[in-house]
Amino acid sequence: MTRPRLIATDLDGTFLGRDRRVSDTNLAAARRAAQLGIPFVVATGRPVRWLDVLDDLAEAHSQVIVSNGAAVFDLATRQVVHSFPLDASVAIAVAAELRIAIPGITFGFETDTGFGCEPTSPSRQRGAAGVLEGSLEELANRLGPVIKLLGFHLGLDSDELCELAREVVGDRLTLTHALIGDSYGMLELTASGVTKASTLALLCAELGVEPADVAAFGDMPNDLAMLAWAGRGYVVANGHRALLAAGFTVVPSNDEDGVGRTVLELLD
């Protein structure tokens, strides 16, 4: 099997173990790719401010796809190099309809570098330093360009939320989720057409890499488009049932260094 020309991986539940750290095996795989001149691209739902775990990976490839494709952050320059904001007025209108369809839902807005949420939101970020609170209209005015709308619910999990929201949202925004087994469910919405796949395609075009030459790893619905776009899509054994049923190659779980072990085999 020929070596991939670019490797992309999700973080939580995929490249990181349950301890949310990069294992020695996974770090070795990323560094081996760097030695061979093969970009090792992280594509995560995390925002820019939660990337400290990647401090040892800047040598592999400095550009990180964040917020489900809504921005790209360069670890070397500490700058956002691409951003794909959504129309705040569209997001506010969608949120208003979701409140009717899903009573009890609350919302937050993510920007390239900041976050704000409604005062009743169960988000773990509420109350943290620098986090704003207010209505969506107030947050849109205070935060600046928004790249992600988040919806929270204490009584529904993320799968249930997505199912109820899908028809309401339609194609006005891109709907997905990645949070499972927490105390609340969470929807993640980016601008229409913006996914990890769309932004990875942009980076690959800049590097002259074709989809067929990309190997991508993931575990949750927000990885589905990326794995389908890549020539070789891999899902870790602990992945969401939707990905495990989608026909991708299944590799060992995140706690078994499935990404690192597979990458080292691909690069052998």
N, C-alpha and C positions, 0 to 999 in steps of 0.2 A: 504494500500500500504506500502510495506517495505521501510525503510529508505535507501537512497543510501549510499554506503561506501566511495564515493568520489564525490565531486562537482567541476565542471570546468566551468569557465565563461570567455567570451571575456570582454574587457574593454569598448572601445569607442562605443557608440551606444547601448550598452547592459547593462553593470554594472554601467557605468557612465551616468549621466544625460547630458542634453545639456550644463550645466555649467562645464562639465568635472570634476565633483567632486563625491565622494562616499557619497551617502545620508545616513541619520541616519538609515533608514530601512535596506538598503543593508549592512551597517556595522554591524548592529545587527544580521543579518542573518549569516554573515561570522563568527562572534564571537560565535554564538550559535553552529555552526558546530564545531568550535574549542573545545568548552566545551564538546561536545559529542565525541570528538576524530575523527571527520570526516574531512579529508583534504579538504580545500577549495582552489583550484588551479586556479590562473589567467593564461589565455592563450591569449596573445595579439599579434597584429602585430607590436606594439611599440618596439623600440630598448631599450636596457638597460638604456640609459641615460634619458629616459622619464618615469621613474617609481616612481617619488617622490609622486605621488598621492596615492601610496600604502603603505606609511609609517605606517599607522594605521592597516595594514592587515598582518604584518609579523607573528603575533601570530596565524593566521588562518592556514597558510601554507607558509613557507618562500620561497619555490622554485617557480619561475615565468617562464612560457614558453613565450619567447619573439621572435620577428621577424618571426612570423608565424611558429614557431617550430624550427627555425634554431639555437637556443641556449636556455639554461636554466640558470637563474640567481638566486642566493640565497640572499634574502633580509637581512638575519641575518649576513652572513659572507661578503657580498658585493663582492662576487666572481662569475664568470661564472663557472658552474659545468659541463655543457655539451655544446658542440659546434659541428655543422654539416656544415663545410665550403663547398662551391661549388668550382668546378674547374674553376679558373679565365679564363683560355684559352677557355673553353667551353662557358662561359658567354660572353666573348669578341666576339667569333664567332657568337653566337646567336644575339648579339646586332648589329653586322655588317649586318646580314640578315634582321633584323627588320628595320634598317635604309632604306633599299631598299623597303621593303613592306609597311612601314609607314613613308613617308617623314615628316620631322619635329620632329621626336621623339628624345629625348635626354636621357641621362642615369646618374645614380649614383650608387655607391657601398656602402654597409653597412658592417661593421665588428662587432665583439663582442662589441666593445666600441667606435667605431668612424664612420665617414661618409665622403665621398668625392663625388663630382659630376662634370660634365662638365661645363665649364664657361657659356654656354648658357642655362643651365637647369633652369626651372622656380621653382624648389624646394624652399620651404620656408626656408630650412636649409642653402641654399647658402649664403655665407657672414657671417654666424654665427661664433662665436669664436671656433677655433679648427677644422672647416670644411675645407677640402682640395679641391682645384679645379685643374682640368687637364683632359687629355684624359683618357679613361678607362685603357689603358696600363700603363700610368704614375701612376694612382691611385692604380692599383693592386700592383705595385712595392713599393709604398710609404705606403700604408695602412696595408699591411700584409694580412693574411687569410681573405677572403671575405665570408660572409654568406648570402648576399642578393644582387640581382641586381634589381634596380628600373628603370622603364622607364616612362618618362614624356611627355605629349603633351598638348599644349595650345588649340588646335582646336578640340580635341576629348575627350569624357568623358571616364571613366574607363571601362564601359561596352563595348563601341565601340572599345576601344583599345584591350581589351581581345579577342574580336571576331576576329579582324584582326590578332592578334598575335598567336592565338592558333595553327594554322597549321604550322606556321614557327617554333615555339618553339618545338612542338612535345613532346617527352618524355625526351628530353635532360635536361630540368629543370622543376620544378613545377611552373606553372603559376596560379596566382590568383589576386584578387584585393579587396580593402576595402574602397577606397576613393570615395565618391559620393557627388555631389553638390559643389565641389570646383572650383577654377578658372582654374584648369587643371586636366586632367585625369592621372592616375598613375597605371602602372603594377607593380606587386611584384613577383619576381622569386627567388626561393630557389633551393637547390640541388635536383636532381631527387628523388622523393619519400618522401621528407621532408615536412611535414605539421604539423599543430597543433595536428592532430590526431596521427601521428607517434610518436611525442615526448610525448604526453600524454600517449600513450600506453607504452612507456618506463618507465615513472614515475609510472604508475599503476603496471607494472611488478615488479618494485623495491619495491613497497608497498604491493604486493600480492593482488591487487584488479582486479577483472574481469571486462570486458567491460559492462556486464549486470548490474553491481552494480554502474555504473557511470551515473550521471545526468549532462548534459552539456547544456550551454546557449550561444546563439550567434545571430548575426544580418546580417552578410555579407558573400559574397562568400568565404572568407578565413576561415570561420567557418564551412562550409558545411561538409568537411570530418570529423571534430571532432564530429559534431552532429550526423552524420550517424554512426560513430564508437561507440558512447556511447549507453548504453542500453536505456537511456531516453534522447531524444534530444528535446530541447525547443528553439523556436525562439520568440524574442520580437515582439510586434505588429508593431513596426516601422521598422521591418527588410526588407531586400532586397527581391524583388519579387521572386527571385529564391529560397530563403529559405522558404518563405511563401507558395510556391507552392509545396514544397518537402514532405509534409505530417508530419512534425514535430508538436508537440503540441505548439500552439500559446499562449503566456502569455502577460500580459499588457506591455506597452511600457517601455522604459528606463526611461522616465520622470514620469512614474507611479510606479516606483520601482518594475517592473515585476519580476526581478530576486530575489530580497529580499523577496517579498511577497510569491513567489512560494517556495523558499527554506524554509522559516519558516513553510509553510504548509507541505512540505515533511518531516520536522524534528519534527513535532508536535507529 
